[in-house]
Structures are given as C-alpha cells and as structure tokens.
Amino acid sequence: MMITLNEFIDTLDNEWSETGFFEKLRYDNIIDFDRGFELLENVKSFQINEEKELINRKLVSLLWYIPQFMEWQKERLSEKYDNELMKKYNKIIGHFNNEIERILGLP
C-alpha cells in the first residue's frame, strides 16, 4: 500500500515533535533504533508520482534536514553509545541520505 503525501508529511512531522525520533536524539540523547528504522521504511515506501511533479515545500523542509541533523548529534551520542551502536547509527544516516536523494533528486 502506497503512503499518501499527507500521511507521509504527518509521519515525518510527528518524528520532529516532542516525543518523536529526532527530538529524542536532540534532547534525551536516545537513539530509538526501532523507531528510526520504522521511519526509514516509511521514507523508502514514499514515491513521487511523476518526474515533473512539483515537490511540496513542507515535505522538503521535513526531509532535507534529516541527515545533517543526525550528523550533528553524533558527538554527543558517541559519549553514551559504544562503537557498534554508533556504526549502526551511521548506517541509518546513510540510508536516510540515499532515500532523500531518491525522493528529492540531485542537482
């Protein structure tokens, strides 16, 4: 089942909210891998219908910042998590980056 644009935006928006994956990273130094990989699966399932379709501004604002934001959290997180978990964290950053490039395209 394909996720709609509005559902996808709501999902992303929730992860930036107070109890979301990204806010837990920022304020609690918690990597919720289950939630992160679930979000990644949602990102992977999202498709832009046509190559010529204009991309929703809200969608872009929610997506483009993910890899950069996650990179910024690494130093603090590495003080709490061991090398194996940080490798897993780096892997999820790479996957998000690949999927965002797929959705938004490259210059």
Residue pairs with C-beta under 8 A, 6 or more apart in sequence:
2 45
2 47
3 11
3 42
3 45
3 46
5 56
5 59
8 42
8 46
8 59
9 56
9 58
9 59
9 62
11 39
11 42
12 39
12 59
12 62
12 63
13 62
14 20
15 21
15 22
15 23
15 35
15 39
16 22
16 23
16 62
17 23
21 32
21 35
21 36
21 39
22 66
22 69
22 70
24 30
24 31
24 32
24 35
25 31
25 69
25 70
25 73
25 77
26 69
26 73
29 73
29 76
29 77
29 80
31 77
31 81
31 85
31 89
33 88
33 89
33 92
36 92
37 92
40 92
40 95
40 96
40 99
43 63
43 96
43 99
43 100
43 103
44 99
46 103
48 55
48 103
55 103
55 104
60 104
63 100
63 103
63 104
64 100
64 104
66 96
66 100
67 93
67 96
67 97
67 100
70 89
70 92
70 93
70 96
71 93
74 86
74 89
74 90
77 86
77 89
78 86
81 89
